Amino acid sequence: VILNLITNAFYAVNEKANSDIEGYKPTVKITSKRTPLLGGVGGGPQSVQISISDNGNGIPDKVKEKIFQPFFTTKPTGQGTGLGLSMSYDIITKGHSGELLVTTRQGEGTTFKIIFPII
């Protein structure tokens, strides 16, 4: 899952770099932290959050609604199957009882957050 998200981030920053925007420096950032789950206080439930962020072009709203659907891809023919994010979503949510969230701003970049409960 993490490899898929990083590969997608590299693809996004490479696409933006190829558009010859002056002064653009492709950046992919990965962070992790331990946080309380929503409503957890003090010794309450904990989670691990892994974030993969890029400063690519971002995801348009009409595309964002579909990115976790099987076989949906924005990549040219032969460069993507449309299964990566769909399978990643299922692995995180169904296999590990976690969440896979996306925040994006068109022209500025995208962040995917993986949140796992610590049981």
C-alpha positions in Angstrom: 0.0 0.0 0.0 2.7 2.4 1.0 4.8 1.6 -2.1 1.7 2.2 -4.3 1.0 5.6 -2.7 4.7 6.6 -3.0 4.8 5.5 -6.7 1.6 7.5 -7.4 3.2 10.6 -5.7 6.3 10.2 -7.8 4.1 10.0 -10.9 2.2 13.2 -9.8 5.3 15.3 -9.2 7.0 14.0 -12.4 3.9 15.1 -14.4 4.0 18.6 -12.9 7.8 18.8 -13.4 7.4 18.0 -17.1 5.0 21.0 -17.4 8.1 23.3 -17.1 6.8 25.4 -14.2 9.6 27.8 -13.3 11.1 27.2 -9.9 9.1 24.0 -9.2 10.9 21.5 -7.0 9.2 18.0 -6.9 8.6 17.0 -3.3 7.3 13.8 -1.8 7.0 13.7 2.0 6.3 10.7 4.2 5.5 11.1 7.9 4.2 8.8 10.7 2.8 9.5 14.1 0.9 7.9 16.9 -2.3 9.8 17.8 -5.4 9.3 19.9 -8.4 8.1 17.9 -11.3 10.5 17.6 -12.8 10.8 21.0 -9.9 9.0 22.7 -8.5 10.8 25.7 -5.4 10.1 27.8 -5.1 6.4 27.9 -7.9 5.9 25.4 -7.7 4.2 22.0 -4.6 5.0 19.9 -3.9 5.0 16.2 -0.9 5.1 13.9 -1.1 7.6 11.1 1.1 7.4 8.0 0.9 10.3 5.5 2.3 10.5 2.0 2.2 14.0 0.5 3.2 15.4 -2.8 3.3 18.8 -4.4 2.0 17.7 -7.7 -1.0 19.0 -9.6 -3.6 17.6 -7.1 -6.7 15.7 -8.0 -9.8 17.3 -9.5 -13.0 16.9 -7.5 -14.7 14.8 -10.2 -11.8 12.4 -10.3 -11.4 12.3 -6.5 -14.8 10.8 -6.2 -13.7 7.8 -8.3 -10.1 7.1 -7.3 -10.9 4.1 -5.0 -13.1 2.4 -7.7 -11.7 -0.7 -9.3 -10.2 -0.1 -12.8 -10.4 3.7 -12.6 -7.2 5.4 -13.8 -6.2 8.7 -15.1 -2.9 7.3 -16.5 -2.4 6.7 -20.2 -3.1 3.2 -21.6 -0.4 0.8 -20.5 0.7 2.9 -17.6 -1.9 2.0 -15.0 -4.4 -0.7 -14.3 -6.7 1.3 -12.0 -6.3 -1.4 -9.3 -3.7 0.2 -7.1 -5.8 2.6 -5.0 -8.8 0.2 -5.0 -6.7 -2.7 -3.6 -5.0 -0.3 -1.2 -8.3 0.9 0.1 -9.5 -2.7 0.6 -6.3 -3.8 2.3 -6.4 -0.9 4.8 -10.2 -0.8 5.5 -11.1 -4.5 5.2 -7.9 -6.2 6.1 -6.7 -3.9 8.9 -9.9 -2.1 10.1 -8.2 1.2 9.2 -8.9 4.2 7.1 -7.4 5.5 3.8 -8.2 9.2 3.4 -7.3 11.7 0.7 -7.0 15.5 0.8 -6.1 17.4 -2.3 -5.9 20.9 -3.7 -5.8 21.3 -7.4 -2.5 22.8 -8.5 -0.9 22.3 -5.0 -0.7 18.6 -4.3 -2.3 15.6 -2.5 -2.0 13.9 0.8 -3.0 10.3 1.5 -3.4 9.3 5.2 -3.4 5.7 6.4 -4.9 5.4 9.9 -4.6 2.1 11.8 -6.1 1.5 15.2 -3.7 0.2 17.8 -5.5 -2.7 19.4 
